[in-house]
Every structure is written in C-alpha cells, then in structure tokens.
Amino acid sequence: MNEILFLVEEAEDGSLRAQAVGAAIHTEADTLEELHQELRDAVHCHYEPGEAPPLIRLHHVRQELLTL
C-alpha cells in the first residue's frame, strides 16, 4: 500500500475530524496543522514499524445547504 486516504470534515464546534477509508483510524484536532500531526501519529500507532504507507491523502468533505 502506497498511501492511506482520510476523509476530513469540520465538526459543529469548528474542530476537524478525520476518518480513514478502509482502516479503523480516526482522530480530531482544532487546526489543520494539528490534524496533520495527529494523523501522522495515528497512522504510526496503527501499523507495525516499517509497514505504514509512506503517504497520507486527505479528502476534505464540505457540506452546504442551499435554500430555494
């Protein structure tokens, strides 16, 4: 595996939450910079040494409601 994909969403309180696609890894942080570090730490904790994918891909999901 060359990379792991995370879906990133903004929570109601403004924090960011990330959930891996295809793996039981999730984390949250107050800023994007903090989220980047939390994701690196979470991926390293999930995999055995030397088995973690070298890339983390983030897919930012944003929901909007439009009135008619």
Backbone as XML, in Angstrom:
<?xml version="1.0"?>
<chain id="A" units="angstrom">
  <residue number="1" name="MET">
    <atom name="N" x="0.845" y="-1.170" z="0.000"/>
    <atom name="CA" x="0.000" y="0.000" z="0.000"/>
    <atom name="C" x="0.895" y="1.238" z="0.000"/>
  </residue>
  <residue number="2" name="ASN">
    <atom name="N" x="0.622" y="2.132" z="-0.953"/>
    <atom name="CA" x="1.437" y="3.338" z="-1.082"/>
    <atom name="C" x="0.893" y="4.529" z="-0.313"/>
  </residue>
  <residue number="3" name="GLU">
    <atom name="N" x="-0.407" y="4.504" z="-0.006"/>
    <atom name="CA" x="-0.990" y="5.641" z="0.708"/>
    <atom name="C" x="-2.226" y="5.196" z="1.472"/>
  </residue>
  <residue number="4" name="ILE">
    <atom name="N" x="-2.638" y="6.046" z="2.405"/>
    <atom name="CA" x="-3.869" y="5.831" z="3.145"/>
    <atom name="C" x="-4.707" y="7.098" z="2.981"/>
  </residue>
  <residue number="5" name="LEU">
    <atom name="N" x="-6.005" y="6.915" z="2.761"/>
    <atom name="CA" x="-6.913" y="8.021" z="2.497"/>
    <atom name="C" x="-7.748" y="8.333" z="3.730"/>
  </residue>
  <residue number="6" name="PHE">
    <atom name="N" x="-7.835" y="9.616" z="4.067"/>
    <atom name="CA" x="-8.668" y="10.084" z="5.170"/>
    <atom name="C" x="-9.707" y="11.060" z="4.644"/>
  </residue>
  <residue number="7" name="LEU">
    <atom name="N" x="-10.932" y="10.912" z="5.120"/>
    <atom name="CA" x="-11.975" y="11.893" z="4.881"/>
    <atom name="C" x="-11.940" y="12.881" z="6.039"/>
  </residue>
  <residue number="8" name="VAL">
    <atom name="N" x="-11.850" y="14.158" z="5.729"/>
    <atom name="CA" x="-11.742" y="15.203" z="6.745"/>
    <atom name="C" x="-13.000" y="16.073" z="6.685"/>
  </residue>
  <residue number="9" name="GLU">
    <atom name="N" x="-13.641" y="16.241" z="7.842"/>
    <atom name="CA" x="-14.838" y="17.074" z="7.935"/>
    <atom name="C" x="-14.698" y="18.053" z="9.087"/>
  </residue>
  <residue number="10" name="GLU">
    <atom name="N" x="-15.340" y="19.200" z="8.943"/>
    <atom name="CA" x="-15.375" y="20.165" z="10.027"/>
    <atom name="C" x="-16.555" y="19.843" z="10.940"/>
  </residue>
  <residue number="11" name="ALA">
    <atom name="N" x="-16.305" y="19.779" z="12.234"/>
    <atom name="CA" x="-17.351" y="19.500" z="13.221"/>
    <atom name="C" x="-18.118" y="20.779" z="13.520"/>
  </residue>
  <residue number="12" name="GLU">
    <atom name="N" x="-19.242" y="20.630" z="14.188"/>
    <atom name="CA" x="-20.079" y="21.787" z="14.529"/>
    <atom name="C" x="-19.342" y="22.820" z="15.371"/>
  </residue>
  <residue number="13" name="ASP">
    <atom name="N" x="-18.399" y="22.352" z="16.200"/>
    <atom name="CA" x="-17.650" y="23.272" z="17.062"/>
    <atom name="C" x="-16.440" y="23.899" z="16.362"/>
  </residue>
  <residue number="14" name="GLY">
    <atom name="N" x="-16.256" y="23.584" z="15.069"/>
    <atom name="CA" x="-15.155" y="24.161" z="14.308"/>
    <atom name="C" x="-13.907" y="23.308" z="14.265"/>
  </residue>
  <residue number="15" name="SER">
    <atom name="N" x="-13.860" y="22.249" z="15.057"/>
    <atom name="CA" x="-12.697" y="21.358" z="15.017"/>
    <atom name="C" x="-12.749" y="20.506" z="13.750"/>
  </residue>
  <residue number="16" name="LEU">
    <atom name="N" x="-11.675" y="19.811" z="13.471"/>
    <atom name="CA" x="-11.586" y="18.955" z="12.286"/>
    <atom name="C" x="-11.538" y="17.493" z="12.718"/>
  </residue>
  <residue number="17" name="ARG">
    <atom name="N" x="-12.269" y="16.657" z="11.998"/>
    <atom name="CA" x="-12.292" y="15.225" z="12.284"/>
    <atom name="C" x="-11.877" y="14.469" z="11.033"/>
  </residue>
  <residue number="18" name="ALA">
    <atom name="N" x="-11.069" y="13.446" z="11.223"/>
    <atom name="CA" x="-10.593" y="12.649" z="10.096"/>
    <atom name="C" x="-10.837" y="11.169" z="10.364"/>
  </residue>
  <residue number="19" name="GLN">
    <atom name="N" x="-11.329" y="10.473" z="9.330"/>
    <atom name="CA" x="-11.610" y="9.038" z="9.404"/>
    <atom name="C" x="-10.960" y="8.369" z="8.202"/>
  </residue>
  <residue number="20" name="ALA">
    <atom name="N" x="-10.176" y="7.326" z="8.451"/>
    <atom name="CA" x="-9.527" y="6.603" z="7.365"/>
    <atom name="C" x="-10.560" y="5.793" z="6.598"/>
  </residue>
  <residue number="21" name="VAL">
    <atom name="N" x="-10.342" y="5.662" z="5.306"/>
    <atom name="CA" x="-11.170" y="4.817" z="4.463"/>
    <atom name="C" x="-10.496" y="3.445" z="4.413"/>
  </residue>
  <residue number="22" name="GLY">
    <atom name="N" x="-11.194" y="2.429" z="4.894"/>
    <atom name="CA" x="-10.654" y="1.072" z="4.845"/>
    <atom name="C" x="-9.776" y="0.684" z="6.018"/>
  </residue>
  <residue number="23" name="ALA">
    <atom name="N" x="-9.687" y="1.531" z="7.017"/>
    <atom name="CA" x="-8.903" y="1.210" z="8.214"/>
    <atom name="C" x="-9.573" y="1.856" z="9.419"/>
  </residue>
  <residue number="24" name="ALA">
    <atom name="N" x="-9.416" y="1.267" z="10.563"/>
    <atom name="CA" x="-10.038" y="1.781" z="11.795"/>
    <atom name="C" x="-9.141" y="2.822" z="12.448"/>
  </residue>
  <residue number="25" name="ILE">
    <atom name="N" x="-8.943" y="3.931" z="11.751"/>
    <atom name="CA" x="-8.118" y="5.016" z="12.261"/>
    <atom name="C" x="-8.937" y="6.297" z="12.181"/>
  </residue>
  <residue number="26" name="HIS">
    <atom name="N" x="-9.023" y="7.016" z="13.281"/>
    <atom name="CA" x="-9.713" y="8.302" z="13.286"/>
    <atom name="C" x="-9.078" y="9.197" z="14.334"/>
  </residue>
  <residue number="27" name="THR">
    <atom name="N" x="-9.160" y="10.485" z="14.093"/>
    <atom name="CA" x="-8.606" y="11.451" z="15.027"/>
    <atom name="C" x="-9.266" y="12.804" z="14.792"/>
  </residue>
  <residue number="28" name="GLU">
    <atom name="N" x="-8.988" y="13.743" z="15.660"/>
    <atom name="CA" x="-9.520" y="15.095" z="15.508"/>
    <atom name="C" x="-8.542" y="16.098" z="16.094"/>
  </residue>
  <residue number="29" name="ALA">
    <atom name="N" x="-8.703" y="17.362" z="15.666"/>
    <atom name="CA" x="-7.829" y="18.440" z="16.144"/>
    <atom name="C" x="-8.525" y="19.773" z="15.927"/>
  </residue>
  <residue number="30" name="ASP">
    <atom name="N" x="-7.999" y="20.808" z="16.554"/>
    <atom name="CA" x="-8.584" y="22.142" z="16.445"/>
    <atom name="C" x="-8.161" y="22.876" z="15.176"/>
  </residue>
  <residue number="31" name="THR">
    <atom name="N" x="-6.957" y="22.594" z="14.670"/>
    <atom name="CA" x="-6.463" y="23.267" z="13.469"/>
    <atom name="C" x="-5.968" y="22.235" z="12.465"/>
  </residue>
  <residue number="32" name="LEU">
    <atom name="N" x="-5.826" y="22.673" z="11.224"/>
    <atom name="CA" x="-5.338" y="21.766" z="10.183"/>
    <atom name="C" x="-3.903" y="21.327" z="10.470"/>
  </residue>
  <residue number="33" name="GLU">
    <atom name="N" x="-3.090" y="22.237" z="10.954"/>
    <atom name="CA" x="-1.701" y="21.900" z="11.285"/>
    <atom name="C" x="-1.650" y="20.825" z="12.377"/>
  </residue>
  <residue number="34" name="GLU">
    <atom name="N" x="-2.478" y="20.984" z="13.407"/>
    <atom name="CA" x="-2.539" y="19.971" z="14.472"/>
    <atom name="C" x="-3.077" y="18.647" z="13.939"/>
  </residue>
  <residue number="35" name="LEU">
    <atom name="N" x="-4.053" y="18.712" z="13.037"/>
    <atom name="CA" x="-4.613" y="17.485" z="12.455"/>
    <atom name="C" x="-3.548" y="16.716" z="11.685"/>
  </residue>
  <residue number="36" name="HIS">
    <atom name="N" x="-2.713" y="17.427" z="10.942"/>
    <atom name="CA" x="-1.635" y="16.762" z="10.200"/>
    <atom name="C" x="-0.753" y="15.939" z="11.147"/>
  </residue>
  <residue number="37" name="GLN">
    <atom name="N" x="-0.376" y="16.532" z="12.268"/>
    <atom name="CA" x="0.476" y="15.816" z="13.219"/>
    <atom name="C" x="-0.280" y="14.663" z="13.869"/>
  </residue>
  <residue number="38" name="GLU">
    <atom name="N" x="-1.541" y="14.888" z="14.233"/>
    <atom name="CA" x="-2.353" y="13.819" z="14.832"/>
    <atom name="C" x="-2.511" y="12.642" z="13.868"/>
  </residue>
  <residue number="39" name="LEU">
    <atom name="N" x="-2.673" y="12.934" z="12.584"/>
    <atom name="CA" x="-2.800" y="11.862" z="11.591"/>
    <atom name="C" x="-1.511" y="11.053" z="11.473"/>
  </residue>
  <residue number="40" name="ARG">
    <atom name="N" x="-0.397" y="11.753" z="11.434"/>
    <atom name="CA" x="0.888" y="11.037" z="11.371"/>
    <atom name="C" x="1.041" y="10.110" z="12.582"/>
  </residue>
  <residue number="41" name="ASP">
    <atom name="N" x="0.742" y="10.642" z="13.764"/>
    <atom name="CA" x="0.852" y="9.837" z="14.986"/>
    <atom name="C" x="-0.102" y="8.648" z="14.960"/>
  </residue>
  <residue number="42" name="ALA">
    <atom name="N" x="-1.355" y="8.870" z="14.529"/>
    <atom name="CA" x="-2.344" y="7.798" z="14.496"/>
    <atom name="C" x="-1.953" y="6.696" z="13.522"/>
  </residue>
  <residue number="43" name="VAL">
    <atom name="N" x="-1.433" y="7.071" z="12.362"/>
    <atom name="CA" x="-1.018" y="6.066" z="11.373"/>
    <atom name="C" x="0.157" y="5.263" z="11.906"/>
  </residue>
  <residue number="44" name="HIS">
    <atom name="N" x="1.128" y="5.936" z="12.521"/>
    <atom name="CA" x="2.276" y="5.210" z="13.088"/>
    <atom name="C" x="1.847" y="4.253" z="14.197"/>
  </residue>
  <residue number="45" name="CYS">
    <atom name="N" x="0.861" y="4.640" z="14.992"/>
    <atom name="CA" x="0.377" y="3.765" z="16.067"/>
    <atom name="C" x="-0.402" y="2.570" z="15.527"/>
  </residue>
  <residue number="46" name="HIS">
    <atom name="N" x="-1.082" y="2.747" z="14.403"/>
    <atom name="CA" x="-1.932" y="1.691" z="13.849"/>
    <atom name="C" x="-1.124" y="0.563" z="13.199"/>
  </residue>
  <residue number="47" name="TYR">
    <atom name="N" x="-0.026" y="0.917" z="12.553"/>
    <atom name="CA" x="0.777" y="-0.057" z="11.809"/>
    <atom name="C" x="2.022" y="-0.470" z="12.588"/>
  </residue>
  <residue number="48" name="GLU">
    <atom name="N" x="2.474" y="-1.668" z="12.299"/>
    <atom name="CA" x="3.745" y="-2.141" z="12.848"/>
    <atom name="C" x="4.876" y="-1.312" z="12.239"/>
  </residue>
  <residue number="49" name="PRO">
    <atom name="N" x="6.013" y="-1.203" z="12.935"/>
    <atom name="CA" x="7.140" y="-0.438" z="12.386"/>
    <atom name="C" x="7.523" y="-0.920" z="10.986"/>
  </residue>
  <residue number="50" name="GLY">
    <atom name="N" x="7.664" y="0.018" z="10.070"/>
    <atom name="CA" x="8.046" y="-0.296" z="8.704"/>
    <atom name="C" x="6.892" y="-0.687" z="7.790"/>
  </residue>
  <residue number="51" name="GLU">
    <atom name="N" x="5.667" y="-0.828" z="8.310"/>
    <atom name="CA" x="4.525" y="-1.249" z="7.494"/>
    <atom name="C" x="3.575" y="-0.109" z="7.141"/>
  </residue>
  <residue number="52" name="ALA">
    <atom name="N" x="3.736" y="1.060" z="7.730"/>
    <atom name="CA" x="2.841" y="2.187" z="7.450"/>
    <atom name="C" x="3.055" y="2.678" z="6.022"/>
  </residue>
  <residue number="53" name="PRO">
    <atom name="N" x="1.976" y="3.062" z="5.342"/>
    <atom name="CA" x="2.146" y="3.613" z="3.996"/>
    <atom name="C" x="2.924" y="4.928" z="4.062"/>
  </residue>
  <residue number="54" name="PRO">
    <atom name="N" x="3.709" y="5.231" z="3.036"/>
    <atom name="CA" x="4.538" y="6.438" z="3.070"/>
    <atom name="C" x="3.767" y="7.739" z="2.853"/>
  </residue>
  <residue number="55" name="LEU">
    <atom name="N" x="2.526" y="7.653" z="2.344"/>
    <atom name="CA" x="1.747" y="8.853" z="2.059"/>
    <atom name="C" x="0.393" y="8.817" z="2.751"/>
  </residue>
  <residue number="56" name="ILE">
    <atom name="N" x="-0.037" y="9.984" z="3.202"/>
    <atom name="CA" x="-1.373" y="10.166" z="3.759"/>
    <atom name="C" x="-2.092" y="11.149" z="2.842"/>
  </residue>
  <residue number="57" name="ARG">
    <atom name="N" x="-3.213" y="10.714" z="2.280"/>
    <atom name="CA" x="-4.003" y="11.592" z="1.402"/>
    <atom name="C" x="-5.233" y="12.070" z="2.171"/>
  </residue>
  <residue number="58" name="LEU">
    <atom name="N" x="-5.500" y="13.370" z="2.110"/>
    <atom name="CA" x="-6.657" y="13.942" z="2.781"/>
    <atom name="C" x="-7.685" y="14.373" z="1.746"/>
  </residue>
  <residue number="59" name="HIS">
    <atom name="N" x="-8.915" y="13.963" z="1.965"/>
    <atom name="CA" x="-10.027" y="14.386" z="1.125"/>
    <atom name="C" x="-10.947" y="15.213" z="2.010"/>
  </residue>
  <residue number="60" name="HIS">
    <atom name="N" x="-10.969" y="16.511" z="1.784"/>
    <atom name="CA" x="-11.785" y="17.404" z="2.600"/>
    <atom name="C" x="-13.223" y="17.378" z="2.092"/>
  </residue>
  <residue number="61" name="VAL">
    <atom name="N" x="-14.135" y="17.033" z="2.995"/>
    <atom name="CA" x="-15.553" y="16.949" z="2.666"/>
    <atom name="C" x="-16.237" y="18.152" z="3.293"/>
  </residue>
  <residue number="62" name="ARG">
    <atom name="N" x="-16.985" y="18.862" z="2.489"/>
    <atom name="CA" x="-17.673" y="20.047" z="2.977"/>
    <atom name="C" x="-19.137" y="19.969" z="2.579"/>
  </residue>
  <residue number="63" name="GLN">
    <atom name="N" x="-19.992" y="20.127" z="3.555"/>
    <atom name="CA" x="-21.411" y="20.086" z="3.280"/>
    <atom name="C" x="-21.969" y="21.500" z="3.290"/>
  </residue>
  <residue number="64" name="GLU">
    <atom name="N" x="-22.849" y="21.787" z="2.344"/>
    <atom name="CA" x="-23.519" y="23.079" z="2.265"/>
    <atom name="C" x="-24.998" y="22.853" z="2.022"/>
  </residue>
  <residue number="65" name="LEU">
    <atom name="N" x="-25.803" y="23.712" z="2.580"/>
    <atom name="CA" x="-27.241" y="23.677" z="2.338"/>
    <atom name="C" x="-27.625" y="24.957" z="1.612"/>
  </residue>
  <residue number="66" name="LEU">
    <atom name="N" x="-28.385" y="24.804" z="0.554"/>
    <atom name="CA" x="-28.860" y="25.949" z="-0.196"/>
    <atom name="C" x="-30.378" y="25.976" z="-0.117"/>
  </residue>
  <residue number="67" name="THR">
    <atom name="N" x="-30.921" y="27.133" z="0.112"/>
    <atom name="CA" x="-32.379" y="27.261" z="0.121"/>
    <atom name="C" x="-32.853" y="27.665" z="-1.264"/>
  </residue>
  <residue number="68" name="LEU">
    <atom name="N" x="-34.060" y="27.308" z="-1.571"/>
    <atom name="CA" x="-34.658" y="27.671" z="-2.867"/>
    <atom name="C" x="-35.617" y="28.812" z="-2.709"/>
  </residue>
</chain>
